[in-house]
Amino acid sequence: MSLTLLVGNKNYSSWSMRPWVLMTQAGIAFTERMVRFDSFAPGSHFKQAVGLHNPVGKVPVLLDNTHLSPSGQPLAVWDTLAIAEYVAELVPALSPAGTPPLWPTDPAARARARSVCAEMHSGFGALRSHFPMNIEASLPHIGALVLRDQPAVRADLDRLLAMWTQLLDEHGGPLLFGHFTVADAYFAPVVMRLNTYAVPVPDTVARYMQNVCELPGVQAWVAGALAEHDFLDFEEPYRLGR
């Protein structure tokens, strides 16, 4: 099987980080194609390049080059949940022997994992808006101001910490459902945000965040983000330069 994953800038693209980390951590081979953010206007290079495969012009997009349309175009899977489900079906066929399934095997745990991923997918709008992902940056002063002035962010954070704490207690860690699952890939960008803005968290959550940061897939993504040396003002509401 030949897979290509279209992603945006590693420093900024939280949505792209999820499937990239998921596939890398699961040992599924793929070719990365980075489409640099230049603008999200309809005529931008980014929108034109991604629009060839995804009609809504957003990353990530997974291309399965072994399934071609009558016109010769690869199967395109977009939206991170759809990609996660597609990739989960490829394990263990394309992963090293012994790789755990990407969803929990227990039906109740699997339902819970899908639920929290869907909640992250459609919720936490205040946290996303006020804490945009910026892996390279260190903005503790911004984090303190946001937590002081934005009650909606505090509410999102309270829900997030309660969710993580409950799952870690139920499954014993070191990750949300014990071993690495889609849920950990889904929340990896949130871990990056909390680190960038130095958000205070309980010890149990801090250990979980450290465990996520130590995943080889996450370390590889972060290394790529730090190597970009790119500055996009529309992705940087809190800085005038890098």
matplotlib code that plots the C-alpha trace (Angstrom):
import matplotlib.pyplot as plt

x = [0.0, 1.2, 0.0, 0.7, -0.3, -0.8, 0.0, 0.5, 3.3, 4.3, 4.7, 1.1, -1.0, -2.6, -5.0, -2.1, -0.2, -2.9, -2.7, 1.0, 1.7, -0.8, 0.7, 4.3, 3.7, 1.9, 4.8, 2.7, 4.8, 3.7, 5.1, 4.7, 3.8, 3.9, 1.8, 3.0, 0.5, 0.7, -2.9, -6.3, -7.9, -9.7, -7.0, -4.0, -1.4, -2.4, -6.1, -5.3, -2.9, -5.0, -8.2, -7.0, -7.7, -10.0, -13.0, -13.0, -9.3, -8.1, -5.3, -4.7, -5.6, -4.6, -4.1, -4.3, -2.4, -3.4, -7.1, -7.5, -10.6, -11.5, -9.7, -6.6, -6.9, -5.9, -8.6, -8.6, -9.6, -9.9, -11.0, -8.9, -11.5, -12.1, -8.4, -8.0, -10.7, -9.2, -5.7, -6.9, -8.2, -4.7, -3.3, -1.9, -1.6, 0.8, 2.3, 5.2, 4.2, 2.9, 1.6, -1.4, -4.7, -5.2, -8.6, -9.1, -10.3, -12.8, -16.1, -16.9, -13.4, -13.5, -16.8, -15.3, -12.2, -14.3, -16.4, -13.5, -12.0, -15.3, -15.6, -12.1, -12.9, -16.0, -15.4, -12.9, -13.3, -12.1, -9.0, -8.2, -8.9, -6.9, -4.1, -3.2, -0.6, 2.9, 5.4, 8.5, 7.2, 7.3, 4.5, 3.9, 2.9, 0.2, -1.0, -1.3, -3.3, -5.6, -6.4, -7.0, -9.3, -11.0, -13.6, -14.5, -10.8, -10.9, -14.0, -12.5, -9.4, -11.4, -13.2, -10.0, -8.2, -11.3, -11.4, -7.7, -7.6, -10.6, -9.2, -5.8, -7.4, -9.6, -6.9, -3.8, -1.8, 0.8, -1.5, -5.2, -6.3, -3.2, -1.3, -1.1, -4.4, -6.0, -7.0, -3.4, -2.7, -5.8, -4.7, -1.0, -1.6, -3.4, -0.3, 1.8, -0.5, -0.5, 3.3, 3.7, 1.5, 2.8, -0.7, -0.5, -1.8, -2.0, 0.9, -1.1, -1.7, 1.8, 3.1, 0.7, 1.8, 5.5, 4.6, 3.0, 6.0, 8.3, 6.5, 8.8, 6.1, 5.6, 9.3, 9.7, 6.9, 8.3, 11.8, 10.2, 8.4, 11.6, 13.4, 11.0, 12.2, 9.0, 7.0, 3.4, 1.8, -1.7, -0.8, 1.0, -1.5, 0.9, 4.2, 5.5, 8.4, 10.4]
y = [0.0, 3.5, 6.3, 10.1, 12.5, 16.2, 18.4, 22.0, 23.7, 21.5, 24.4, 25.6, 22.8, 21.0, 19.2, 17.8, 16.7, 14.2, 11.7, 12.3, 11.2, 8.4, 6.8, 7.4, 6.0, 2.9, 2.3, 2.8, 3.9, 7.0, 9.9, 13.3, 16.2, 19.6, 22.3, 25.5, 28.0, 31.2, 32.3, 30.7, 32.9, 31.1, 31.9, 31.1, 28.5, 26.5, 26.4, 25.6, 22.8, 21.1, 21.7, 19.3, 16.5, 18.0, 20.1, 22.1, 23.0, 21.9, 19.7, 17.0, 14.8, 11.1, 9.8, 6.1, 5.6, 2.0, 2.9, 5.0, 6.6, 6.0, 9.2, 7.9, 10.0, 8.4, 7.8, 11.0, 10.8, 14.1, 15.1, 13.8, 11.5, 9.9, 9.5, 7.9, 5.4, 4.5, 4.2, 2.1, -0.5, -0.8, -2.1, -4.7, -5.3, -2.4, -2.1, -4.0, -7.2, -6.7, -3.1, -2.6, -1.6, 2.1, 1.9, 0.1, -3.5, -3.4, -2.1, 0.3, 1.8, 2.0, 3.9, 6.3, 6.8, 7.7, 10.0, 12.0, 12.3, 13.6, 16.0, 17.4, 17.5, 19.7, 21.4, 23.4, 26.4, 28.9, 27.0, 26.6, 30.3, 31.8, 29.1, 28.6, 25.9, 27.3, 24.6, 26.8, 29.6, 30.0, 32.3, 31.9, 35.5, 35.1, 32.0, 33.8, 36.7, 34.4, 32.3, 35.5, 37.2, 34.4, 32.4, 30.3, 29.1, 28.3, 26.2, 24.4, 23.7, 22.4, 20.0, 18.8, 18.2, 16.3, 14.1, 13.3, 12.6, 10.3, 8.3, 8.0, 6.8, 4.3, 2.8, 3.2, 5.2, 5.9, 7.1, 7.8, 4.2, 2.5, 2.0, 4.5, 5.0, 7.5, 9.5, 10.3, 11.4, 13.5, 15.3, 15.6, 19.1, 20.1, 19.0, 21.3, 24.2, 23.8, 23.6, 26.7, 28.8, 27.2, 26.3, 24.9, 21.4, 18.7, 16.3, 13.4, 15.4, 16.7, 13.1, 12.3, 15.3, 14.3, 10.7, 12.1, 14.4, 11.3, 9.3, 8.9, 10.1, 13.3, 13.9, 13.6, 16.0, 18.6, 18.3, 19.1, 22.0, 23.5, 23.0, 25.1, 28.6, 30.1, 33.0, 33.5, 36.6, 35.3, 32.3, 34.4, 36.7, 37.2, 38.0, 40.5, 38.3, 35.2]
z = [0.0, -0.9, 1.3, 1.2, 3.9, 3.1, 6.1, 6.9, 8.8, 11.7, 14.0, 13.6, 12.2, 15.1, 12.8, 10.7, 13.8, 14.8, 11.8, 11.3, 14.9, 14.7, 11.7, 12.7, 16.2, 14.7, 12.3, 9.2, 6.2, 4.4, 2.3, 3.8, 1.6, 3.4, 1.9, 3.5, 4.9, 2.8, 3.2, 3.6, 1.0, -1.9, -4.4, -2.2, -3.2, -0.1, -1.0, -4.6, -3.8, -1.1, -3.1, -5.8, -3.3, -0.7, -1.9, 1.4, 1.0, 4.4, 5.7, 6.7, 3.7, 3.4, -0.2, -0.7, -4.0, -4.3, -4.8, -7.9, -9.4, -13.0, -13.8, -12.0, -8.9, -5.5, -2.9, -0.7, 3.0, 4.8, 8.3, 11.1, 12.5, 9.1, 8.7, 12.1, 11.4, 8.0, 9.5, 12.4, 9.9, 8.5, 11.8, 12.1, 8.3, 7.8, 11.3, 12.9, 14.6, 18.1, 17.5, 19.7, 18.0, 17.6, 19.3, 22.6, 22.2, 25.0, 23.5, 26.4, 26.3, 22.6, 22.7, 25.4, 23.2, 20.2, 22.4, 23.8, 20.3, 18.9, 21.9, 21.1, 17.4, 17.8, 21.1, 23.2, 21.0, 23.5, 24.3, 20.6, 19.9, 22.7, 22.8, 19.1, 18.6, 18.3, 19.2, 18.8, 21.1, 24.8, 26.0, 29.7, 30.2, 27.6, 29.2, 32.6, 31.0, 29.1, 32.2, 34.2, 31.6, 29.7, 31.8, 28.7, 28.5, 32.2, 31.6, 28.7, 30.8, 33.7, 31.4, 29.8, 33.0, 34.5, 31.3, 31.3, 35.1, 35.0, 32.0, 33.6, 36.9, 35.1, 32.8, 35.0, 32.5, 31.3, 28.4, 28.4, 27.7, 28.9, 25.6, 22.8, 21.0, 18.6, 21.7, 22.6, 19.0, 19.1, 22.3, 21.4, 19.9, 23.1, 25.1, 22.9, 23.5, 27.3, 27.2, 25.0, 27.4, 30.6, 31.8, 35.4, 35.6, 38.4, 38.8, 37.3, 34.1, 34.0, 34.0, 31.2, 29.2, 29.6, 28.5, 25.3, 24.7, 24.9, 22.2, 19.2, 16.9, 18.9, 19.2, 15.4, 14.8, 17.2, 15.7, 12.3, 13.8, 15.3, 12.0, 10.0, 11.0, 9.5, 10.8, 9.7, 11.2, 10.8, 12.9, 15.6, 17.4, 20.3, 18.5, 15.9, 14.8, 15.6]

ax = plt.figure().add_subplot(projection="3d")
ax.plot(x, y, z, "-o")
ax.set_aspect("equal")
plt.show()
